[in-house]
Amino acid sequence: MDFSRITDDLFIGTTPDVREYNRLRKLGVRLVINMRWEHRPQPDPHDPPLSLLWLPTFDSPFLPIPGRKLIQGAQAALKTIRDGGRVYTHCAGGRHRGVAMGAAVLIAQGHDPQESMHLIARRRSFADPFAFYIRPRILKFARHWNQARPA
């Protein structure tokens, strides 16, 4: 498992193995958001178990990440963070889908979309939130989230 700490509340990385759940737990992670279509999360056998949210998506410019999945993940992440936990978002390589979800979490916390993408790129050098098919999904999420948020 390869991951990067983006903020005190957010980690982005690759798919954790069930043997690595305790490592995440020791970091304060309480929610793992899996963005992989091809890899269902393994149940956590530990007590208490990590919360696992599977939002299957494809890493493809032909099948954009659905906005509703970014919203669902951001809402779950905010609740976890408010309750004192940290969040781990992932995809296969921690470059695109997990990064898009990480950006959605930051935006939901009140960060500017462009600053969120730059922060992720700085903290995870091979993350690519600016990919031609990822950036528009992040910006669309931000528009929707900010319009739906009460003033």
N, C-alpha and C positions, 0 to 999 in steps of 0.2 A: 504494500500500500504506500503510495507516494501522495503526500498532501502538503498544502501550504496554509498557514494561518493568515487570513485576510484581515480580520479584525479580532477583537477579544471574543466576539460572539460567533464568528463564522470561519469555517475551514472549507477548502475546496480540494478535491483530489480524485484519486482513482478508486476503483471498487474495493471496498474492504472485504477481507475474508472473515468468516465468523470467528476465527482465532484472534483477529485484530480488534474485535469489539471492546475488549477490556481496555486496550490502549486508548480508544476513543473515549470510553467512559472515564478514564483517569484524566483526560483533558477537559472533562466537564460536558462532553457532547451528550445530549439527550435525544436528539432527533437526527436521523440519517435519511436524506432525501436522495433516492436512486432515480436517475433520469434515463436509465438504460432499458430499451425495449427488449433486448436480447438476454437480459440477465436479471431474473427476479431476485430480490434480496433474500438472503438466508436468515431464517428466524434466529433470534438471539436467545440462547439457552440459559443465560445468566439471570439472576434475580437481583434487582429488577431489570427487566429487559430494556434495551434501547427501543425507542419508537422508530419504526421503519415505515417510510412513506414511499411507495413505488409509483412513480409518474412516468410510465414508459413512453419514450420518444425516440425518434431516429436522428442520427447525425447526418442530415442530408439537406442540401439546398432545395430538393424537390418536395420534401415533406417538412414544412416549418414546424417549429415547436408550438403547439397550441397555447394560446394565451391563457386559457382556463387552467392549464396545468401549472403555468408560472404563478397564477393567482392562488391556486390551491396550495402550492408549496410555500409561497410567501406568507399566506395566512397561518399555516401550521408553524412556520419558523418564528413568526412574531409571537405567537402564543408560547412557544417553547422558551424564547428569549425573555419574555415578560415573567415567566415562571422560574427564571434563574438558570436555564440550561443554555447550552451552545448547540450549534447546528453544523452538520457536515453534509455538503452537497457533492454529488459525484456523478460521473459518467465513466466511460471506458478509460479515457486518457486524461481526464481533467482539463480538457482544452476548450470544449464547446458547450455541450448541454449542461454539464455541472456548473460551468462558468456562467451561462445564461441564468440558471437558477440562483446562483450566488449573487449576481447583479440584481436580480429581482428582490432578493432578501434585503440587500443594501438600500435599494430604492424604497422599499416598503418601510425601512427604518428612517427614511427622510433624506437619504443621500441623493445628490444630483446624479442623473444617469451617466453623463460623461465622466464625472469624477469617479463614479463606481467602476466603470470600465477601466479607467486608467489605474485606479488602486489595485484592481485584480491583476492587471497586466504587470504592475510593478512587483507585487507580492508573489506572483506565480509566473515566472518568466516565459514559459511556453504556452500559457493560456492565451487564447485569441478571441477576446470579446468583440474585436473589430472585424472578424470574418464577415464577408459580404452577406451571408445569410443568418448570422447570429446577431449582429448589431441591430438590424431592423426589428428583430423580435424583442430585444431589450428595450429599445426606444418605444415600440408600440405598447409594451407592458407599462412603461413609465407613464405614457399619456393616459392609458386607461386607469391605472392605479391613482394617479393624481386627480383625475376627474371624478372618480368614485369616492375619494376620501372626503369626509366631512370638513367643512371650513373651520 
